[in-house]
Amino acid sequence: MNEQIVPVSGNQKIAFQCQRCGACCRHVENKVMLEPYDVYLLALHFQSEGQAVRPEDICAQYAHSMPLEPYFPIFLLNTAGEDQHCIFLNGNHCSVYAHRPRTCRLYPFTVDAGRRGKDFEYFLCTDYPDHFGKGRVRVSDWFYENFSKDARRFVKADYAAIRQYGKLLRQMTPAQIDHLLFQFLFYRYWNYDLSKLFQEQFEHNQRQLLAFLQEQLAQNGGSI
């Protein structure tokens, strides 16, 4: 486990207070993953400002793709400047704050898939020690305020989906995955109507993606 990530329980109180310094938005090159729900919310943000932005535009303009392990493609948020600050950072202000990614919303905490019947496990990020020592935050209160029911529903469904198509992707070579990359990214990140609710579209897309991957493996005898 990353030494800067430590497990915490919901009833713990952490001496933390946001300094509004923007430090956690700097030196983040290749560190902030955009999930499908993040891309959807960012597209909604720019749409609310009158821009005709689609989910695929968010990925093209503000992120770049990179494999997480050899087989699993993800998008990472772009950075700018010598300090590798988030592309959405303006001074010390987040220009997309209301629709910021989950990684940013939950900081200084994060979550992982739960075990022993729990939906999630909670962790504290200690990479900026100057943020600690002042204030008082109960872990459960922080997640209640910053981890919405919609976000929880997405993350739980996404963890389950990742386990399913992760098994299929592991049966393919990197070259084979490259051959299917557009379809994978289309179903996972881009195939969303911003006028409709996210979750039902996401679950439909994941069923389509799983069926597509299974069909490709079956048609090629496990080799594409």
C-alpha positions in Angstrom: 0.0 0.0 0.0 1.1 3.6 -0.6 2.7 4.8 2.6 0.9 8.1 2.2 -2.5 6.4 2.3 -3.6 5.0 5.7 -6.9 3.3 6.6 -9.4 5.1 8.7 -12.9 4.3 10.2 -16.0 6.3 9.9 -16.1 7.3 13.5 -12.5 8.6 13.6 -11.9 12.3 14.0 -9.0 13.8 11.9 -7.2 17.1 12.7 -7.6 18.5 9.2 -8.6 21.9 7.9 -8.4 23.0 4.2 -5.9 25.8 3.9 -7.3 27.0 0.5 -3.7 27.1 -0.7 -4.1 25.0 -3.8 -1.2 22.8 -2.8 -3.1 19.6 -3.4 -3.9 20.8 -7.0 -0.2 21.2 -7.8 2.4 18.5 -8.7 -0.5 16.2 -9.8 0.8 15.1 -13.3 -0.6 11.6 -14.0 -2.1 11.5 -10.5 -5.8 12.5 -10.9 -7.9 9.8 -12.7 -11.1 10.9 -14.4 -13.9 8.4 -13.9 -16.9 8.2 -16.3 -19.0 10.1 -13.8 -16.4 12.8 -13.5 -16.3 13.2 -17.3 -20.1 13.5 -17.4 -20.2 16.1 -14.6 -17.5 18.2 -16.2 -19.4 18.2 -19.5 -22.5 19.3 -17.6 -20.4 22.1 -16.1 -19.3 23.5 -19.4 -22.8 23.0 -20.8 -24.2 25.2 -17.9 -21.8 27.9 -19.1 -23.3 27.8 -22.6 -20.6 25.7 -24.2 -21.6 22.8 -26.5 -19.3 20.3 -24.9 -19.7 16.5 -25.0 -18.0 13.9 -22.8 -15.6 13.0 -25.6 -14.6 16.7 -25.7 -13.7 16.7 -22.0 -11.4 13.7 -22.6 -9.8 15.3 -25.7 -9.2 18.7 -24.3 -8.5 18.2 -20.6 -7.2 14.7 -20.2 -5.0 12.0 -21.7 -5.3 8.3 -21.8 -2.9 5.9 -20.1 -3.1 2.2 -19.3 -3.6 1.3 -15.6 -1.6 -1.9 -15.6 -1.1 -3.4 -19.1 -4.7 -4.0 -19.9 -7.0 -1.3 -18.5 -7.1 2.1 -20.2 -8.0 5.2 -18.1 -8.0 9.0 -18.5 -5.8 11.2 -16.3 -6.4 14.9 -15.9 -4.0 17.2 -17.7 -1.7 19.6 -15.9 0.0 22.8 -16.9 3.1 24.9 -15.9 6.3 24.0 -14.2 4.5 23.1 -11.0 2.3 20.6 -12.9 -0.9 22.2 -11.6 -4.4 20.9 -12.5 -5.6 22.3 -15.8 -8.6 23.7 -14.0 -6.7 25.6 -11.3 -6.9 29.4 -11.6 -4.6 30.9 -9.1 -5.6 29.0 -5.9 -9.2 28.6 -7.2 -10.8 25.6 -8.8 -12.6 26.8 -11.9 -14.9 23.7 -12.0 -15.3 23.4 -8.2 -19.0 22.4 -8.2 -18.3 19.6 -10.7 -14.8 18.7 -9.6 -13.7 15.1 -9.9 -14.3 12.6 -7.1 -10.6 12.4 -6.3 -10.6 16.1 -5.5 -14.0 16.1 -3.8 -13.1 13.5 -1.3 -9.5 14.8 -0.5 -7.9 14.3 2.0 -9.7 11.0 2.0 -10.3 8.3 -0.6 -12.2 5.1 -0.9 -11.7 1.6 -2.2 -14.0 -1.4 -2.7 -15.2 -2.8 0.7 -14.7 -6.2 2.1 -16.6 -8.4 4.6 -20.0 -7.0 3.5 -19.0 -3.4 3.5 -19.5 -1.3 0.3 -16.4 0.8 0.8 -13.2 1.1 2.8 -12.0 4.6 3.8 -8.4 5.9 3.6 -6.6 9.1 4.6 -4.1 10.8 2.2 -1.2 12.2 4.2 0.9 13.6 1.4 0.5 17.2 2.6 1.3 17.2 6.3 0.9 21.0 6.6 -2.9 20.5 6.2 -3.1 18.5 9.4 -3.1 19.7 13.0 -5.9 22.3 12.9 -9.6 21.8 12.8 -11.5 18.6 13.4 -13.2 16.4 10.9 -15.2 13.2 11.5 -14.6 10.8 8.7 -18.3 9.8 8.3 -19.4 13.5 8.2 -16.8 14.2 5.5 -18.1 11.4 3.3 -21.7 12.3 4.0 -21.0 15.9 2.7 -18.8 15.0 -0.2 -19.7 11.5 -1.4 -23.3 11.8 -2.7 -25.7 8.9 -3.1 -25.3 9.2 -6.9 -21.5 9.0 -6.6 -21.7 6.0 -4.2 -24.1 4.2 -6.6 -21.7 4.8 -9.5 -18.5 3.8 -7.6 -20.1 0.6 -6.3 -21.4 -0.3 -9.8 -18.1 0.6 -11.4 -16.0 -1.6 -9.0 -18.3 -4.5 -9.9 -18.0 -3.8 -13.7 -14.2 -3.4 -13.5 -13.9 -6.8 -12.0 -15.9 -8.3 -14.8 -14.3 -6.7 -17.9 -10.9 -6.7 -16.2 -11.0 -10.5 -16.4 -11.8 -10.3 -20.1 -9.1 -7.7 -20.8 -6.5 -9.8 -19.1 -7.0 -12.5 -21.7 -5.9 -10.1 -24.4 -2.5 -8.8 -25.4 -1.8 -5.0 -25.4 -2.0 -5.0 -29.2 -5.4 -6.7 -29.0 -6.6 -4.1 -26.5 -5.4 -1.3 -28.7 -7.5 -2.8 -31.5 -10.6 -2.5 -29.3 -9.7 0.8 -27.6 -12.2 3.1 -29.3 -15.1 0.8 -28.4 -13.9 0.5 -24.8 -13.6 4.2 -24.3 -16.9 4.9 -26.2 -18.9 2.7 -23.9 -17.1 3.6 -20.7 -16.7 7.4 -21.1 -18.4 8.9 -24.1 -21.8 7.3 -24.8 -23.9 9.7 -22.6 -26.8 12.0 -23.3 -26.3 15.0 -20.9 -30.0 15.6 -20.8 -30.5 12.2 -19.2 -29.5 10.9 -15.8 -26.1 9.3 -15.6 -26.5 6.0 -13.7 -29.0 4.2 -16.0 -26.9 5.2 -19.0 -23.7 4.0 -17.3 -25.2 0.6 -16.4 -26.6 0.1 -19.9 -23.1 1.0 -21.4 -21.4 -1.4 -19.1 -23.7 -4.2 -20.2 -23.0 -3.3 -23.8 -19.3 -3.2 -23.2 -19.2 -6.6 -21.5 -21.3 -8.2 -24.3 -18.9 -6.6 -26.8 -15.8 -8.0 -25.1 -17.3 -11.4 -24.7 -18.3 -11.5 -28.3 -14.9 -10.5 -29.5 -13.2 -13.3 -27.4 -15.8 -15.9 -28.5 -15.4 -15.0 -32.2 -11.6 -15.2 -32.1 -11.3 -18.2 -29.8 -9.8 -16.0 -27.1 -7.5 -14.3 -29.6 -8.4 -11.1 -31.4 
